[in-house]
Amino acid sequence: MTKKIQAGAYQGFNKGLTNYGDTGFSTFLRKAFIKGAGYTDEALDRPIIGITNTGSSYNPCHGNAPQLIEAVKRGILMAGGLPMDFPTISIHESFSFPTSMYLRNLMSMDTEELIRAQPMDAVVLIGGCDKTVPAQLMGAGSAGVPAIQLVTGSMLTGSHRGTRVGACTDCRRYWGNFRANEIDEQEISDVNNQLVASVGTCSVMGTASTMACLTEALGMMVFGGATPPAVTADRIRVAERTGALAVQMAKAGLTPDQIMTEKAFENALRVLLAIGGSTNGIVHLTAVAGRLGFNVDLKRVDAMSRETPVLVDLKPSGQHYMEDFHKAGGVPALLRELRPLLHLDAMTVSGRTLGQELDDAAPAFKQEVIRPFDQPIYPQGGIAVLQGNLAPGFAIIKQSAAAANLMEHEGRAVVFENAEDMANRMDSDDLDVSPDDILVLKNIGPTGAPGMPEAGYIPIPKKLARQGVKDMVRISDGRMSGTAGGTIVLHVTPEAAIGGTLAVVQTGDRIRLSVKERSLELLLGDDEIESRKRALDIKRPSAERGYKKLFLDSVTQADQGVDFDFLIPESKKGSIPTQS
Ligand code: FES
């Protein structure tokens, strides 16, 4: 009755047995229970493929999860495996108070422990909305079981009075117009119905799309699997293929550490820079790499950025939407342009190298979304890494979505102590602010808010917006949505809440930003900065109980991925990128 584990092959239902001191009895008991669902011994002898079900009424970005699970199961059964779907935490950006980032590590722990606890020879990770894919890759990387990522795919674009619109770059644009009294209540209400035209993830190169593209470049996804929109036949076919590959991976024992190597992470960083990807991509990739034992060296990332042009013309850096990127050939077409810069021998979920996958990719054709390498939409990578006395660790700016005339700028700081202070004063006609000032927002870092919310997209003060001001230099220790743009400095490290230099900036101080020199300076002497720090006497925030206590006591800074310190392995394999 009890099947012996085959040496070197899958373990199926014999994996991770509860220990009663009698292995045969443990197997007997487990099979008795699962047979309550009507399974036969023949079904239970197959490789078991887990499928994370992150469908939720609170998560329309995963609204197609039932159809994807059905297609994944079909692929698994066709390849000789047994599919077993199971629920995990699901996170949507708009339904995760205080912020989705606060829950990312919890989802990664949930994913890791359920992969570990339940018998499965491989797992299909179905995610999509911003924090879900990094959480799943982090969890799977730590669990060490063969894993393959499937994303839900992007939503369709809508149409408002003859203009094509999509979440959420256009959400911000229309809201900015409303704040500036350029459109009325009726129009802002009308466009609200059009911005999210179907289930699926945001239709621009926001964090979800960025993470989908990075995952394909990492080799953790079906080749060509990042870009098919959520409601298309292509997306369902990717799901079926994902299921079949999961069975193949289970049989081969192809674990995440064999795929997510330093070469794979470098390929992913190239793609992040070339797509003008979300600044959140840096934090998430750092967290995933951390689970595999790699540090991300941001100075080397910046050097990489200087030689990697932005080639994909998508909002917010460019013009188009994800469905256009897919029709233009998707990530394989981009990788063809980047080929000389890639590690082609990196392994992928198919058991073939990236180079082999590229060799078999569809031929190039004329299109306008993915530029040739020598005709970029921006000559350097989308993200620049800054340092200086205001950001001794680092800070970043999405230079491809910033205003050219503000990238070399010195101005007077107008300081908000926290998000509440900003909300209370930002729209006041009494706010002392001019277009040349630099807006500074403190205490929205990993421990400050907590959870490093996407409040770094500081709005233009209403009195200036009404005068037609569209952009200003803005600085914070928080993040911003990948769908946003502007001359916005983010991830200032160390954050204000643990006593970084940002904590001592006062209204009236002068700050200099130079993207060319990669510097961010508070124009004060070291003695003055140290004396202000001593006067503040800041203590790291904590909480009395529960997940908030775990979070505040354990969360790392942005340069370590905002992961929990106890989830990052102590033994290190090295730094990436390996070369600048
Ligand atoms: Fe889910 Fe944008 S809100 S991807």
Residues whose N, C-alpha, C, O or C-beta is under 5 A from the ligand:
A	BS01	FES	C61 E93 G128 C129 D130 T201 C202 A208
